[in-house]
Amino acid sequence: MLSHTQADQNRALPEPTRRVMRVCVIGAGVVGVTTAHLLSRAGHEVTLVDERAEPALGSSFANGGQLSYSYVAPLAGPGALADMPGWLFRRDSPLRLRYRFDPSQWFWLAGFLRACRASVSRASTAELLSLSYLSRDTLHALLADEPMDFGLSRTGKLIVYRDAAQLEKAAALVRYQAEHGTDQRVLSRDETLAAEPALAGMGARIAGAVYTPSEETADCHRFTAALFQRLHSAGNVSVHMNTRVQGLRRERGQIVAAQTQAGDVQADAFVVASGIGSRPLLAALGQRVPLYPLKGYSLSVPITADTADIPAISVTDYERRIVYARLGNVLRIAAMVDIGAKHADVDASRLATLRRQVGEAFPRLDLTRALAWAGVRPATPTSKPLIGKSRAASNLWLNIGQGALGFTLACGSAALLTAQMSGGALPIDAAPFQP
């Protein structure tokens, strides 16, 4: 079991480095901002560059809000192969695939199918758990040192199953994950409804649930914005927003500048943390990374005194892949995976499906004032992010591919990369995440 002591949490934060570098971090989503912050804390001189006017306006803006440290099993798995035929031919499927004349899609799907092998999925789960635990400890250590308000709440998490066979498979995963430090319990239908009365609308359709008491919820956008403000007050950080990186200039095997419309940004080392936008930057250097955009949707429901059916515990409806998380005065509802969607526009038909399914599960919940959002999540076939040195240049580093786990894995990914770049002791094995 992992320790939860303050000493262990403090060891999760990168130690100050003896060699100070000038580091350019490209991307101001939750992963990029967290990376910039931990590099700054380690003593490096950091320049953060992003094409948007404000941080966290892409995939980090209105995501599910779950910090799901104990439930990071990859999307690819033996169960996914069994579910996929039904998913692909149902209009209300949680997963939708749009085939495109796009070799990157074909390569990604081939990698996904390979990752569905039981042995690969189990190994990926264990590796992701090590990174998620590091992320949890890094975040808690950071907050002990630098308190911030972003709606963090330890609500626990219920993964609700409608099918008894699926629940039994989940119970097997619970037993496997217990070997890697998780604290989870399998609940009956009655125990599930007792734990979360707001699920009464699902009633007899519930077979049971997996309950993880340690899971948390928080607002990813608020967290990123709070860290971003800390960067502004740090003496060793400069920030350039509204600045698109058009390319990376390479000379004699090293990146010498990030090229922008406002001029070159020079540094000793460069970190690409710009989500799906990382692909063209790296492709121009001859490196193809297995990233593909998986579009997801969310609804943000304002909570007032008369709002009904608000779960106190974070809930995942497993069959429909819908997550519910209370973030202060908002209920965040997130769902769906669209493979092959090129843009983050809100598809009206998908949104209508989501509203209908939410209404069936929580019939008294008023969705008339819900704000809709869509974002593209940069995912790898194995769900494991790419963290480490790029093969395209000796001073180029990657922190990409966190997919739907971006918020959960951001602090751990940043801590692991900072340790690698600073030459310090690594908090976990970095090999599973090497680009």
SULTANOR-V957566 format. One line per field, one symbol per residue. psi: psi as a letter, one per 40 degrees, with the letter a starting at -180 (. if undefined). burial: I if it has 24 or more other C-alpha atoms within 12 Angstrom, else O. A space follows every 10 residues. Layout:
BEGIN
psi: ???
burial: ???
END
This chain:
BEGIN
psi: iiifiddddd edhiiiidhh ihhhhhhfad dddddddddd deeihhhhhi eidiifebee dfadehggde gfhidhiddd ddddddddeh dfidhhhhhi ghdddddddd ddddeeiddd dddddddddd dddddddddd dddddghihf fhhgdihhhh hehddddddd ddddddddee eigiihiidd dddddgdeed ddbeehdaih hhdeiiiihd dddddddddd ddehefhihg ifhhhdihhh hfeiheihhi eeiihiidih hhffbdeddd ddddeehhig iihhhiiihh hhhidehifh hdihhhhdde fhihhhgbfh hhhiiihhhe hdifihhddd dddddddddd dgdehhedeh hiiiihhhii deehihhahi ediefhiigi febefddded dddddddddd deeahhdihe deeh.
burial: OOOOOOOOII IIIIIIIOOO IIIIIIIIII IIIIIIIIII IIIIIIIIII IOOIIIIIII IIIIIIIIII IIIIIIIOII OOOOOOIOOO OIIIIIIOOO OOOIIOOIIO IIIOIIIOOI IIIIIIIIII IIIIIIIIII IIOOOOOIOO IIIIIIIIII IIOOOIIOOI IOIIOIIOOI IIIIIIIIIO OIIOIIOIII IIIOOIIIII IIIIIIIIII IIIIIIIIOI IOOIOIIIII IOIIIIIIII OOOIIIIIIO OOOOIIIIII IIIIIIIIIO IIOOIOOOII IIIIIIIIII IIIOOOOIII IIIIIIIIII IIIIIIIIOI IIIIIIIIII IIOIOIOOOI IOIIIOIIOO IIOOIIIOOO OIIIIIIIII IIIIIIIIII IIIOIIIIII IIIIIIIIII IIIIIIIIII IIOOOIIIII OIIII
END
